[in-house]
Amino acid sequence: MNLEKYLAVINACRFCFMCRHLATLALVTAKEADTPRGHALIADRIRMNPAELATDDFIATLYQADLSGACRTHCVSSYDETGLVLALRADIAAAGLAPQPVQDLAQEFIHAQFTVDPGDSNLLYYPHPCVELHQPEIAAAFQKLAPAARTVSGGDCGKVLSILGFTPESKAVAARFRKAILAANAKTLVVSSPAAYDFLKTSGDLPGLDVKLTSEYLLEQPLGNATVAGKAAFIDSDFLRRYQTNDAPRRLLASLGVTATPFGTNAEESYACGEGSMPMIRLYPALVAKMAGRVAELAERHGIKTIITPSPYTKYALKLFAPQINVMALEEIAASAAR
């Protein structure tokens, strides 16, 4: 079992309360099961009796985990509780025990096929389905700034399946994505989704290709100054500050002359509404609504009129469940500053 790779995490986290104040989902559900300690206690039960992997409540709790990485990042001993949950999901999926809605969702992504616009441009743009299906304005803004870019279409590159625990299927999709990208003979692949960026950086295997966030690419372009209505705050991507270390979005805002205060009550929490476990917006929308509601409450309390985020997922969650907030992506702000 993948679980056995994380025995040290189980032994440490099952009796530790130190990061529970950073457990994003637990802050809105008030359930101990939604904390790293709760996850480790479940894992310990399964370690002692593998048959308990089939326990419905355990499975549901593990698939509801937000995977923000906040607890892992700020753990004084760097225990990888996020990795533990992902390992348990992989064990559940491998055993054929994933809930039917999870299996049905996985089937939507397993057969993804990818195409690249014809042409000879060395610049490719992969907007990701979260942008294509729900926020085409983000892609339109980037394409305004990079009209020569060839678009990569076809679905998720394997990240969703990896989050759901379908590891072999994720690798197969990633291989098809890789084949399509490398056949395009480009030099740079630009992505809007931090989730896709994280996946391609860690699992993409794209030799000779420079994978960049849109923010990184736009920092290299001649842009003017932008303005944002009202008091603005910045909600960072969990994938960019918990999984990767990339501050290009903040640097881009500064280069555009935009002032945005850090969002929330402290710098350690996640306010990305479950971005780390992004399929949860389909599987458990009521939980995402609770996290978005907390963001809306804090925004009202602190007089925030505009939220800026590099995460299309976070923008989508807030537009769905907190539509009273004006949410802007970095690409949109940059497009308004184009010379």
N, C-alpha and C positions, 0 to 999 in steps of 0.2 A: 504493500500500500504506500502511496505517496505520503500519507500521514507520518510514516516512520522517519521521514527525513526531518521532521520538526519536533522530535521528542524533547529537545532542550527548550523549545518555545513553550510546549505544553507544560512542562515542569515549572517553568518560570511564571508564565502568565496566569495559570489557574488559581494562584493564591495572591495575585497582585492587583491592587486597586489604583495604582498611581496614575494611570492614563484615562480613567473612566470619564473624566471631565472633557476629553477630546473625542469621545466616541460620538460621531455625528448623528447617527440614527438614534442611539440611546438617549441623546439630549431631548429628542422629541417624543420618544415612546416611553421613556422612563423604565425600560425593561433591562434588567441585569443581563439577560441573554444576548442583548445587542452590544455588549461591551467585549473587549478582548478577553477579559476574564471569563465571561460567559461562553465565548467561542472555545476557549482552551478547556473549560470544564466539559463541554460536549465532546471535544476531541479526546479527552482523557477517558471518558466513558467508552468511546469507540475503541480506543487503544486497548482497554482492558477486556472488552467484549466486542469483537468485530461485527457480530450480528446486529449490534445497535446502529450500524451505519444505515440500516433500513428504517430507523425510527422517523416517522413523518415529521414530528415537531423539530427534530434535529435538522433534518433536510431543509425544512422551510426556513429555519433561523439562519442557516448557512447561506442560503440563496438570497435572503433579504439583507445580508451584510452590505454596508455601503462601500467598503474597501477604499476609504479616502486615503489611507496611509498616514493619517495624522498621528495616530498612536504609535505606529512604527517609527516615524521620523523623530518623535520626541521621547521615545523610550530611552531611559538612562543607560540601558544595556543593549539597545539596538536589536531587540528580539523581533523577528519578522512574523508578526501575527497575521498580517495581510497574506503572506505566502502560505501560512498554515490554512487559512480559509480557502484559498485557491486550490491547495493540494487536496483538501477534503472534497471540494466540488469535483475535482478530477476523479477522485475515488468513487464518488457517487455516480457520476456519469458513466464511468467505465463498468460499474456494476449494473448498469441499466436501471438505476433507481431515481434518476432525475424526475421531478414532477412532470406530468404531461404538458402543462403550459411551457415549461422549459424545453422539453423535447420538441414541441411544436415550433417554438421560436428558433431553436437551433436549425431545424429543417429549412427555415427561410434563408439561412446563410450558407448552408453546406454546399450548394451547387453554384455558387457565384462564379461568373465568368467575366473576364475583364477585357476591355478594349481601350485603345489609345487613339485619339484623333490623328488622322494622317498628316503628314507634313515633315519638315526637316528642322523645326525649332528644337533647340537643345533644352528647352524649359518645359517641364511637365507640371500639371496642376491636378492634384487629387483632392477633390472637395469632401469626399466621404458621404455616405448616405444620409447622415444626420443633417448635412447641409443641403444635399440634393433634394431630399424629400420634405424637409421642414423649414429650411432657411435659405432659400435660393438667393436672397439678397446678399448673403455673405459671399457666395461665389461670384455674383454679378459685380460686387465691389472690387474683388480681387482681379477679375478679368478686365475691368476698366483700367486697372493699373498695369496689367500685364497681358495686353491683347494678343501677344504672340504665343502665349502658353498653350500647349496642347492638353486637353482635358482627358483624365483617366476616369473611366466609368465602369460600372459593373457590380458595385456592392462593397461590403466591408472586406478588408484585406486579411481577415482572420482574427482580429482582436476580439470581436464579440464572442466567437466560439471559444477562444481561450479563457475569457472571463467566465463563461458558463461551464467550463470544465471539460469541454469536448476537445481534448488536446490533439489526437490524431487528425480529426476533421479540420481543426485550425491549421495544422501544418500543411494539409493538402490544399486548402484554399490559399495559404500564403505562397505555396509553390506555384500555383497558377498565376497569382498576382505578380510574383517575381518574374516569371517567364514573359508575361505581357510587357512589363516595364523594361526589362533588359532588351527585348526585341525592338523597342522604340529607339534605341541608340541615342538616348539623351544624356545630358550631363548633370542636370539638377531636377529633383522632384520636390515640389513645394506642397505642403499639406496644411489644411485649415484645422484639422482635428488633432488636439493634443493626444488623444487616445491612439489614433493611427500613428502619430509621430513616435510615441513611446514603443509601440509594437514594431515599427519598422527599424527603430534604432536598436532594439534588443533582439528581434527575431527576423528582421527583413532580409538579411544576407543579400545586399544589393551592391556588389563590388563595382567600384568605379563611378558610383552615382552618389551625388551629394544630396542628402535628405535634409530639408529645411522646413521650419515653420514659416507660415506666411509672414510673421513678425520679423523673422531673421532676414527673409528676402526683402521685405519692404524697408528695412533699415539701410539697405544698400542703394535705395532709389532716391532720386531728388524729389522730396516732398516739402510742402510749405507747412504753415501752422494750421491747426484745427481748433474749433471751439465746440464745447459741449454745454448743453443747456442745464442750468441749475447746479447744485452741489453734486459732484460726481464721486463715486467710490469704485475701487477696483477689487473684483473677486478673481483670484488667480485659479488656474487649473490645478487640480490635484496631480495630474500626470506630469505637469511641468515643475512642480516644486516638491512632490513627494516621491515620484517614480524617477523622473529625470531632474536635472538641475539646469533650468533654462530661464533666464530673466529677460529674454528678448522682448516680450510684450511690454514690460515696464520701461525698458530702454526706448522702445518705439514711441510710447506715450510721451516720454520726456522730449524726444526729438521733435514731436509734433506740437510741443508747447502746451500739452494738456496736463492739468493738475487733477489728480484723483487720489483721495485719501484711502488708506487701507480700510477694507470693510470690516465691520464687526467690533467685538469687544477686546479681542487680543489677536496676536499674530500666529498663534499655534493652531487654532481651530480651522476646520474646513467649512466653507460656505458654498461649495460647488454643487450641492443638492444631489449627492450620490454619483458624481461623475465617474469615480473609480469603478463602480459597478453599473455602468451605463445601461445595460439591458433592463435594469430594474424599472426604468420608466415605462416599459411595456408590461413587465410582470407584476409590479407592485406600485402602480401609480399613486395609490393613497399614501404610501410612505414617502414618496417623492414630494407629494403635495404638502405633507407635514414639514419636511425640510425647507421647501420653498416658502411655506408660511412663516417659518422662523426668520428667514432672510427678509421677508416683507415687513415683519414686525420690527426688526432692527433698523431697516431702512427708514421706516416711518419715525421711529424714536430719534434717529440721528439726522433727520431732515435730508435724506439722500433722495435726489430727484432722478439721477441717472446712474446705472450700474454698468461698468465696462468690464468685459471678460474676454479672454482669449479662447474660451471653451464654447463651441457651438452647442454642446449638450446642456451646459448650465444656462445659456441663453434660452434654449428651447424649454427647459424645465420651468424657468421663471415666467416666460411668456404664457405657458400653459396654466400655471397655478398661481401666479402673482402678476396678472396682466396690467395692474395699476402702475407697475414699475417700468420706466423706460430703460430698456437693456440694449446696449450697443456692442457689437463685435469690433475688434481692432481693425479689420478690413474696411468696415464701414466708415470709421473715423478717418483712416488713412485716405480713403477715396475722396472724402470731403476736402482734403488738403492737397489734392493733386494739382500740380502746377500746369 
